Structures are given as structure tokens and as C-alpha cells.
């Protein structure tokens, strides 16, 4: 199967630049997985579209402000750094301030001027210093970061960094994004992009879901470069994803396994939740085991789903691995037809856009 088979036309004005007026007010396209039938409603109708006994699984990872804006030393030229993954195998034992020094994989701009040894400074409430250690392909760098005063680097990045809005949002981040580009159930810091299907939920919607007799449980996949890396090959089978870390609590594992045992429907909120559930099940003979691991699972048409029977997701980029995952679940023709319908009905697309429920 070819990557070009997942192309569709999208007017630029349908790419959402801001979140919905309030959580829980987005539109919802309801797609039948078996027939391809489409219905139009709103996310507030979700409790009625699910059935008592369903298990809703969400990704409770928390986005941190991973976009750093600064200047090169000594030239003073501007530099941008998007932190995409902590490098945990780099030896920093010679440093006496382990909380203040970290090594990260990052996307940096301007790439041609940031060679190994280049120094940068990111000004903020706590100044963050950086040194490029290695130069990789497609603007990627290995960079060492540290704080000038020896304070914890995570705290400094949280104070200094910017919300890592996707590049198709053509504006600067704002104070509003710090709250709205975060799910209401976000818990553990670690994602460089939001698990966007979860952005539609409000506390009131979660209460309505619980009152309907639907159980909700959280697991954690820290969204990294693997989720949004471009597909740069022609054939799907040649694409590989970079690993992303996940953790499943004993409570979450038990809830999913109970649902599997009783034949209850498991509905994943988002593609990251889907990948975590299916990867964990593949590693444990169709069951979930508590613990932490990493996955590079790439789901595309032909994949056999062992866990999920429903999926709530946003509308994704053409030729993206996320669109391929959704097509694997609902069928490429059904999904592309639903996308054409969504365009005609003027749905809002991508991270701050509307939602699709597939059951």
C-alpha cells in the first residue's frame, strides 16, 4: 500500500487555529465502522452514543512547554528548539548538579548554523543554557541543557518554554493555550504534543459519561516525535516510528482485562491510547500487564486489533501515520469518505478541531 493512497483535499481555512469556545462544545462526526454510515452531532452527545458497560480509556500524559526560544552565543542570532525526547543513556556523571543538567533530542532552527559545540541561551525567569553535542538529519540535534543557577531544569523549562503548538497553527502561543492545549485529566508531565482527542472533554462531560454507567480509566503515553514524524517513504511497509514511552498502572491493566474477559466494548480516546493498548496487548498475549515500556508500533491497514472496539479521534493530516491508524480501524474508503463529508460540512480539522467517533 502506498502513502499517496491517504491523500485528501483540505481547504486551509478549515485548519483550526484556536480551540472551541469552550470544552465540550465541539462538533462530532459519528462513523459506523461496519457500514460507513455517517451522522452529525456534537461531543456533548457522546454519553448517549456509548452504552452502559463500555470502558473509555484516555491518555493522561501532561504536555510541558517544550518549545524554547533563545539566541546563539556569541552572535545573538535567534534560535528555536523543540525538545522531542530525553536522552537517558548519555553519561552526565561528571556533573555535580544532576537535576540541573539534561541531554535531549531536539529539533532546532536554524539548523545549518547549529553545529556540535554551538552554544545557545534561552532567557526567562530562570536562564537555560544549551550546547549542541551532535548533529543529526532533518534539523535534529542532541543538546545538553542546564540552568545557570543550578536549579532543576524541568522547573526552568516550565517557566521559560512555550506551548508546543503544531506548525499548522499559524500564530504565537498565548496564555490561553497553557490551559486549553492540555486535557482535563492530564497528570504526569512528559508530552511534547497534546493527545488531542482528549481536549474535547470537560469535567461535566466526564460526569455525564460516568452517570451513564460508562467506566473511564487512564494510561500514560508521553507523546514524542514518533506520533507526528513525517512519513518520508512511498510504501507504508517501509515506514518506522520512533519509540515512545508508556506506563500502565495496575488499576488500568485490571480494568482493561476485566472488560476483555466480559466482552465489554473498549473505546480508546485518541491514537496514542490506541497504540498503547494494542502494543501492550501484543507484548502480553492479548492481555495488559502493569508497568512501563516503550513502543514503536506502526498501525496501518491490515493490522489486527486485539483490544479496542471503538475510537474517538480528531481529523488528521493527509498521508500521516495517524490517518493510517484510523484507516486500519475503520477502513480506508470509509475514513476518506468521512473526511470528504467533514470538509463539505465545514468541520474544523487537526489539533484544535472537531472530533470523530468510530464504533
N, C-alpha and C positions, 0 to 999 in steps of 0.2 A: 504494500500500500504506500502511496506517495503523499508527502507533506502537502503538495498542492491540492490534494483532494479535500482539504479542510480550509479552503478559502471561502470568504463571503464578502459581499459589499456592505460597507457601513458608512453612512454619511458622518462626517466629522462632528456635526452638531449634536449627534446622539451620544457622544462620549461624555459622560457626566463629569463635570468639573467641580462640583460641590455635592455634599451629602443631601439627602432628602430633608425636607423642612424639619422633620422630627423622626426619631427612631420609631419603627413600626408603621410607617406611612407609605412604604414603597409599593409599587405595583408587583404583581406576581403572575407569571405565566405558568399555568398548570399543564404539564405534558404527560400523557399516558405512555408509559414505557412499552406497553404491549401493542397498542393500536396507533399511536402517533396523534391521537386526538388532542386538541388544544382548547383550553379555556382561559379566560382572562379574569383576574380578580386582584386582590391586594394581600399583602403579607398578613394583615390582621385576620384573614380567613384561614390561616394555617391550622389552628386547632381543629377546625371543622373538616379540613382535608386529610387530617390524620385520624387514626382510630384509637380508642382506648386499648392499652396494652402495647402500643408502639413504643420503641425505645429510640429517643433522639440523642445522637452523640455529637458533641461540639468540641472544637479545638479551643482550649482555654489559654493558649500562649499569649503573652503580652508583648506588644510592639514597643521597642525602645527607639529613641531619636537617633537613628543610625547614620544620618546624613550630616557630615561635618563640613563647614565652610571655613576656609582659612587662607593663609598666604605662604608662599615659598620663602625660604631663608637662604641667602640674604636679599634676593631680588625684590621681594614684596609682591610678586605676581600672585593673582588669585589661584586657588586650588580647591577642588571639591573631592570629597572622599566619602564613598558609601561603604560602610562596614557590612560585609556579607557573611562572615563566618570566623569564629575564633579559632586560631591555630593552637591546639593544645599539645602538640608534640614538639614545639620549639622550646629549647632549653633556655630558661632565664634564671638559672640557679645562681649566676654570678651577680644578680641584682639583690639588693637588700630590702627592696620595697615591693614584694610580690603583688600587693593589691594595686599598686600604682603603675605597674608595667604589664602590658599585654601585647601579644602579637596577633594580628588579624589579617585575613584575606580581605581585600578591598577592591572596589572599582574606583579608579582615580582619574581625574581630568585636571590639566592637560597631560595626557599620557606620554607624549614624546619628550617632555621635559623632566619627567619624574623617574630618573634612573636610580639604580642602587646607590645609596649614600645621600640622596637628596633629603633635605630637612624641611619640615613644614611646621607651622604653628596655627592652632585653632584657638582664637580668643573667645573668652566667655567669663562667666563668674569664676571658673577655675580654668586656667590656661592648660591646654593639652598640646604636648609636643609630639612630633612624629618623625620617623626616619624610615625611608624606603629600604627594605632589605633585599627584595628580589623583584624582578620584572617578568610578568607572565603575559600571555596572549589576551587580546581583546580588552586592553585597558586595565587588566588586573595586576595588582601588586600585593606583595607581602610586606606589611608595615608594622613597625614597632611603635606603640603609643605609650606615653607616660605623662603624669602630671608634674607640673613644675614644683608644687609644694609637697609632693609625696602623698597626697590624699588619694582615696580609692578612685580608680579610673572610671568604674561604672557610674559612680555618683557624678563625676565631672562630665561624662558624656551625656548623662541625662539632663544636666543643667545647660550644656553648651550646644548639643546637637539639635538638628531639625527633624521634623516628622518626615520619614522617607516616602513621600508621595510618589506614585509611579510617574514615569516620564510623559505619559499621555495626558496627565493633568497639567495644563499649561499655565500655572500660576505658582507663586510662592506659597509655602505653607503658612498657616496662621494659628493663632491661639486656639481657634475652634477645632482645628484638626487634631490637636493633642487629645481632645476628648472624643471626637467623632470617628477618628481613624483607629478606634480601639473598641473591642467588643465589651458588652456589659459584664461578661463572665471572664474577662481576661484576668489571669492570675500570675503566672510565672514569666518574668522578663526574659526575652530571648529572640523574638522575631524581628526581621528587618522589613517585613511587609505584613499587612493585616490579613488574617484569614477572613476574607471579605464577606462570605455568606453569613457569618455571624454578626455583621454590622447591622443587620435588619432587626435584631431582637432588642426589645425593651424589657424592663422589669415587668410591665403589665402583660406583655405577650407571653413571657415565661410563666407568669401566674395563670394565665388562661390555658396554656398548654398543660400545666400540672392539674388544673381543675377538671380537665377533660379526661384525666386518667392516663396521661402520657408521661412516661419517666424520661428524665433528662440526666445525662452523665457527661463528664468532661474527660478528655485526654489531652496530651500536650505534644504537638509537633511544632518545633521552632522553625518558622518559615525562613528559608535562606535562599541562596541563589538557585538551588535546584528547582524550586517551584516556578520561577519566572525566566530561567535561562532560555535564550532563543534556540529554536530548532534549526540548526545550520546544515542539515543533510537533506537529501532528496527523498530517501526512503525511511519510513518510520523505524524499521528494524535496526537502522544504523545509529539511531539517537540513544544517548545515555544521559541519565540525570545524575547530578552530584548528590551525594548523601546528605540527608537532613536528620537531625537528632529528634527522637521522640521518647516519651515516657508514658507508661500506662500504669495507673495506680491499682492496687488490689481491688478497690471498690469498683473501678471502671471495668477491669477484667471480669470480675464476678458478675456484674450487671449484663455485660455483653454475652457471656457464656450462658447465663440463665435464659436470656432471650433466645439464643440459638437452640438451647435444649427444648424450649417450649414452643418453638416455631413462631415466635413473635417477630413482627417486622422491625428491622433495624434501619433507621433513616439517618444518614450522615449529613451533617451540616458542613458542606464545603468539600473541595477536592483534597485538601490536606488531611482532613479527618478520614476521608475515604482511603487515601493511600496508607495512612497509619493502620487502620483496621485491617485492610487486606494484606499489608506486608506482615503485620504481627500474626495474622492467621496462617499465612503461608509458612512462617517460621515455626509454627507450633501445631501442625497437623489440623488446621481448621479451627483451633481454639485460640483464646487470648491468654497470655501469661503476663503477670505484672512485671515491671522492670523497665529499664532504659536500653535503647539500642539506636541504630541509625538505619535508614532505608534509602535506596536509590531506585525503588520500584517505579518503572515507567509503564503506565496503564494505557493501552491503546486497543482498537477494535480487535476482537479475538480473545481478549482477556476473560478468564472465568472468575466471576465474583463469588466469594465464599461467605461474605458477611452481610453486605448491605443489600436492601431491597428497595430503598428509596434514597433520593438525593436532593437536597436543597442547595442551589448554587447560583452564582451570578452569571452574567453573559461574558464570554471570554474572547481574547484576541484571536484573529484569524491565524491559522497554522501554528497554534500554540499547543504545548503538551496538555494544558488544562482542557482545551476544546476536544482533544483526542481522548482524554479520560471520560468526559461526558458522553462522547460518541460511543465509546466502548460500552457504556452502561445502557444507553437508550437507543443506540443505532445511529449511524452517521446520517442516513437520509432523514430520519425523524428529527434529529437535532438541527440539521441545516434548514429543514423546512420550518421548524420552530423559530430559528433565528431570522429567517426571511419574514415570518409573521410578526416577530417582535420589531423588526425595522419598520415594517408597514404601519404598525400600531404605535410607533414612536416611543418605544421603551428606552430607558436610559441604560447605557452599557458600561461595563467594566467595574472598577473597584467601588465607586460611589453610586453605581447604577442600581437597577431593579433586579428582581430575583426570578428564578425558575425552580419549580418543584417537579421532580420526575418520580412518579410512583406507578 
